[in-house]
Amino acid sequence: MVTSPSVPRLVVAAPSSGSGKTTVTTGLMAALTARGLTVSPHKVGPDYIDPGYHALATGRTGRNLDSYLCGPELIGPLFLHGARGCDIAVVEGVMGLYDGAAGEGELASTAQVAKLLRAPVVLVVDASSQSRSVAALVHGFVSWDPEVRIGGVILNKVASDRHEELLREALEHVGVPVLGVVRRAPEVGTPSRHLGLVPVAERRAAALDAVAAMAARVAAGCDLEALLALARGAGPLSAPVWDAGTALADAAPAPDGTGADGVPGAPTVAVAGGPAFTFSYAEQSELLTAAGAVVVPFDPLRDEALPDGTRGLVVGGGFPEVYAAELSANEPLRAAVAALALGGAPVAAECAGLLYLCRELDGRPLCGVLDASARMSERLTLGYRDAVAVTDSVLAAAGTRMRGHEFHRTVVEPGAGAAPAWGLRGPGRRVEGFVRRGVHASYVHTHWAARPETARRFVAGCRAP
């Protein structure tokens, strides 16, 4: 791996969720892009919806930085990989600035990522119900961890000129500059539902309008020159640049001993996309390609057949519960997926992919690869998972430890097959998921950059006769 010169960068954080950091971050990305800058978009944590809006704002792939899933040592390398060739990088935080994985201290928090990146933090404060108290709030966040450099504040949801005057006066005593004031206004058109914002892929035209509105609000209310100057003052970042090919070369060999180079054939791996399957980490496809596969996207809502020559299938996260009728109606594709899976081809299915492989979802027939049914639930399942592979599969040998994340309002019954995918450690230990022939299906989202050998093992399975 090679090192990279420092990239101007800043982290946009908030005292808590709901402060408006997604609106401000996306608007800032779009406003900087409109000025002719190449902006690298990043999101702290496992969130897969916000990066879609970031990509729309910048024209570049939105990438996640998750120190729980990937380990703190990969934050710098993955950041530099995404920021190659960019003029500036903007990182949106997760939850409150100091919130991270439950019971793990600062792990996976925005504060930890900011420290790992040596990046200044811009704190977005919802000022709608306070005036002088804003000074105490900001002072507390500034003083809590001296290693976190809060370089400025953007006041959001400000009611009037007089309200702004009171807020600025209070903050004069804290010594943190006000870099922007965004007035209270009707919410930008970013509708939500049971798991957060509606993804870009489901409402692209409306999402473009929403991003343009965010950009206009930020450009009108924020000092872009001051924000750029803050980003340019980020500390030097000495880290190797992550590269999929190099990561594979450093990883454990595939079961057949083959490497990424010099192996016969380039198997086609079909990757589900479109409005129903909107989530996968970008590094997954990059690793599959580096391992020798030809990655071909397809849309299960539209395409009635798998891509020609498909030897493996990846179905990631998304919202099949929203599109159950349409997915069920696409009988030719359901039959093709079932035939591929039952024929022993490698299939990696996470969360939405798990639902798609079930016998039915809310009573509508789906692929029937798994002897299980799925339904919507009122209960939200959310959190990081420490997982151990229970069964040898196309993704991992039994005993392999991986970290993952669950986020869904559905239930699959039974929750595990005769050969489960994962054993989940910690409170409420349980087994989860299904391994059957070449199928690995689970609710747990994993980040393959943490274990690049996963891609090599999967592609090796695609090459098997």
ABEGO torsion letter per residue (X at the ends): XBBBBBBBBBBBBBABBGAGAAAAAAAAAAAAAAAGBBBBBBBBEABAAAAAAAAAAAGBBBBBBBAAAAEAAAAAAAAAAAABGBABBBBBBBEBAABBBBGAEABGBAAAAAAAAGBBBBBBBBAAABBAAAAAAAAAAAAABAABBBAEBBBBGBABAAAAAAAAAAAAAAGBBBABBBBBBBBBBBBBBAAEBBBAAABAAAAAAAAAAAAAAAAAABBAAAAAAAAAABBBBBBBBBBAAAAAAABBBBAAGBBABGBBEBBBBBBBBEAABABBBAAAAAAAAAAGBBBBBBBAAABABBBBGBABBBBBBEBAAAAAAAAAABAAAAAAAAAAAAAGBBBBBBGAAAAAABABBGGBBBAGABBBBBBBBABBBBEBBBBBBABBBAABBBGBBBBBBBBBABBBOBABBABBABBBBEBGBBBBEBBBEABBBBABBBBAAABAAAAAAAAAAAABX
